[in-house]
Amino acid sequence: MEFSEFATQKLLQETGESEHLTDREKHPIGLAVTATRGCIACTGGRLKRALEAGLSYEVLVAGIDLAAAVNAGVTVAIATQGAERNGVVKPEPVCADEACTVGLPRS
């Protein structure tokens, strides 16, 4: 199979040629996608091309940090919403001795 056989190749090319985004905007977006999708080869190539296009190393680090933070936030949101939908709650602490009740009135 060749990448050129797929309609996706044409879509990527057309989208990449969009006049609505600058290269400075396209590079970090593409980098965020490849890094979060886990493609080492794609990410390395995008890092190299972004640097060659004039983006600073610091901009790339900031973009990757932002992508990682957004993904972490999504992960936590999905977990908390899934727990909420299924009635999963944090269990109350169970005390093995009276240490947990120190200072509380006895019933």
C-alpha positions in Angstrom: 0.0 0.0 0.0 1.1 3.5 -0.8 0.0 6.6 1.1 -0.8 8.3 -2.2 -3.5 5.6 -2.8 -5.7 7.0 0.0 -8.1 9.9 -0.2 -6.7 11.1 3.1 -3.4 12.1 1.3 -5.3 14.6 -0.9 -7.3 15.9 2.1 -4.1 16.4 4.1 -2.5 18.3 1.2 -5.5 20.5 0.6 -5.9 21.2 4.3 -2.3 22.0 4.7 -2.5 24.6 1.9 -5.2 26.5 3.7 -4.8 30.3 3.5 -6.6 30.8 6.7 -3.8 29.6 8.9 -0.2 30.7 8.8 2.7 28.3 9.0 3.4 29.6 12.4 -0.1 28.4 13.4 0.0 25.2 11.4 3.2 23.8 12.8 2.2 23.7 16.5 -1.2 22.3 15.7 0.3 19.5 13.6 2.9 18.9 16.3 0.3 18.7 19.0 -1.7 16.1 17.0 1.3 13.9 16.1 2.7 14.0 19.7 -0.6 13.2 21.3 -1.3 10.4 18.8 2.1 8.8 19.6 3.8 9.0 16.2 7.5 9.3 16.9 8.5 9.7 13.2 5.8 12.2 12.5 6.6 14.2 15.6 10.3 14.3 14.9 9.7 15.4 11.4 7.3 18.1 12.5 9.7 19.4 15.1 12.5 19.6 12.6 10.3 21.4 10.0 8.9 23.8 12.6 12.5 24.8 13.6 13.5 25.2 10.0 10.4 27.5 9.5 11.7 29.8 12.2 9.7 28.7 15.3 11.8 28.8 18.4 12.6 25.7 20.5 10.8 27.4 23.4 7.6 27.8 21.3 7.7 24.1 20.5 8.2 23.1 24.1 5.3 25.4 25.2 3.1 23.9 22.5 3.9 20.3 23.6 3.3 21.3 27.2 -0.1 22.8 26.3 -1.1 19.7 24.3 -0.1 17.4 27.2 -2.0 19.5 29.7 -5.1 19.6 27.5 -4.9 15.8 27.1 -4.5 15.3 30.8 -7.5 17.5 31.5 -9.6 15.5 29.0 -8.4 12.3 30.7 -9.5 13.5 34.1 -12.8 14.9 32.8 -13.7 11.6 31.1 -12.8 9.6 34.2 -14.9 11.9 36.5 -17.9 12.0 34.2 -17.7 8.2 33.8 -17.6 7.8 37.6 -20.5 10.2 38.0 -22.6 8.4 35.5 -22.0 5.1 37.1 -22.4 6.1 40.7 -18.7 5.6 41.6 -17.9 7.7 44.7 -14.9 7.9 47.0 -15.4 5.5 49.9 -15.5 6.8 53.4 -12.4 6.0 55.4 -12.6 2.9 57.5 -10.8 3.1 60.9 -9.2 0.1 62.3 -9.0 1.6 65.7 -10.2 4.6 67.6 -7.6 7.0 66.2 -10.1 8.2 63.5 -12.6 9.2 66.1 -10.3 11.3 68.3 -12.1 14.5 69.2 -15.5 13.4 68.0 -18.4 13.0 70.4 -19.2 9.4 71.2 -22.5 8.1 70.1 
